Amino acid sequence: MHIKKDDVSKLARLARIALSDGEEVSLVKDFEGILGHFEDLQKVDVEGVVPVAGGTMAENVTRDDADEVSCDVSRDDLVGAFPNKEGEYLKVPPVFG
């Protein structure tokens, strides 16, 4: 496929990018090179090659959810051990700014 300078100008206008004439000429060459790689890929014989939806057969390994989570320490003991609190609330340093 042949790319023209007008094509690059139109793409730049649609993307709202200001390009100089030199940049447009450079991009024409770049786009033609990229499309040339795709033309090379179209020539590759893929007969008998099974399509792949992903790059690996790995699966997520997760634990089964328990109906009830148990803890040997009471909530009051946990809150009492926290260094900075205000009533029932635990105070932590600010995350943003």
Secondary structure per residue as TSV (DSSP state, phi and psi in degrees):
chain	resnum	aa	ss	phi	psi
A	1	M	-	360.0	138.3
A	2	H	-	-102.1	128.2
A	3	I	-	-100.0	134.2
A	4	K	-	-105.9	160.4
A	5	K	H	-60.6	-34.1
A	6	D	H	-62.4	-35.7
A	7	D	H	-63.7	-43.7
A	8	V	H	-66.1	-39.5
A	9	S	H	-61.8	-42.5
A	10	K	H	-64.8	-44.2
A	11	L	H	-61.5	-41.2
A	12	A	H	-64.5	-40.4
A	13	R	H	-65.1	-43.2
A	14	L	H	-64.4	-35.9
A	15	A	T	-85.6	-1.7
A	16	R	T	56.9	46.9
A	17	I	-	-115.8	129.7
A	18	A	-	-87.6	122.8
A	19	L	-	-122.2	142.5
A	20	S	-	-80.6	167.9
A	21	D	H	-60.0	-39.0
A	22	G	H	-64.8	-38.8
A	23	E	H	-67.4	-38.3
A	24	E	H	-63.9	-43.4
A	25	V	H	-63.0	-41.9
A	26	S	H	-63.8	-41.2
A	27	L	H	-68.4	-32.8
A	28	V	H	-58.7	-46.4
A	29	K	H	-64.2	-42.3
A	30	D	H	-62.8	-46.8
A	31	F	H	-63.6	-40.3
A	32	E	H	-63.6	-38.3
A	33	G	H	-64.4	-42.6
A	34	I	H	-64.1	-47.1
A	35	L	H	-65.5	-30.5
A	36	G	H	-62.2	-36.8
A	37	H	H	-64.4	-38.6
A	38	F	H	-66.8	-36.5
A	39	E	H	-63.2	-39.0
A	40	D	H	-63.8	-40.0
A	41	L	H	-65.8	-32.1
A	42	Q	H	-68.2	-20.9
A	43	K	T	-82.8	-12.4
A	44	V	S	-71.0	132.8
A	45	D	-	-79.0	114.5
A	46	V	-	-113.7	19.0
A	47	E	T	-61.1	125.9
A	48	G	T	86.0	-1.1
A	49	V	-	-88.0	127.0
A	50	V	-	-77.8	129.8
A	51	P	-	-63.0	147.3
A	52	V	-	-119.1	133.1
A	53	A	S	-90.3	-20.2
A	54	G	S	-147.5	174.2
A	55	G	S	-95.8	2.0
A	56	T	-	-153.1	160.3
A	57	M	-	-101.5	8.9
A	58	A	-	-66.2	146.2
A	59	E	-	-122.7	153.6
A	60	N	-	-67.5	137.4
A	61	V	-	-111.3	114.7
A	62	T	-	-129.2	158.5
A	63	R	-	-85.8	158.5
A	64	D	-	-73.0	139.9
A	65	D	-	-71.1	134.9
A	66	A	-	-88.1	148.4
A	67	D	S	-67.5	-34.4
A	68	E	-	-137.7	132.7
A	69	V	-	-99.9	131.6
A	70	S	-	-114.3	150.2
A	71	C	-	-141.3	134.6
A	72	D	S	-78.0	-11.5
A	73	V	S	-106.0	138.8
A	74	S	-	-76.5	158.1
A	75	R	H	-59.8	-42.4
A	76	D	H	-61.7	-38.8
A	77	D	H	-65.8	-39.2
A	78	L	H	-65.8	-47.1
A	79	V	H	-63.4	-39.0
A	80	G	H	-65.2	-28.1
A	81	A	H	-83.5	-10.5
A	82	F	-	-74.1	135.5
A	83	P	S	-70.7	-31.2
A	84	N	S	-132.7	113.2
A	85	K	E	-143.6	162.5
A	86	E	E	-135.9	101.4
A	87	G	T	66.0	-124.6
A	88	E	T	-87.4	-4.8
A	89	Y	E	-97.4	141.1
A	90	L	E	-92.2	129.0
A	91	K	-	-97.1	128.9
A	92	V	-	-125.2	160.6
A	93	P	-	-62.3	152.2
A	94	P	-	-63.8	143.9
A	95	V	S	-86.1	-40.9
A	96	F	-	-110.0	120.1
A	97	G	-	54.8	360.0
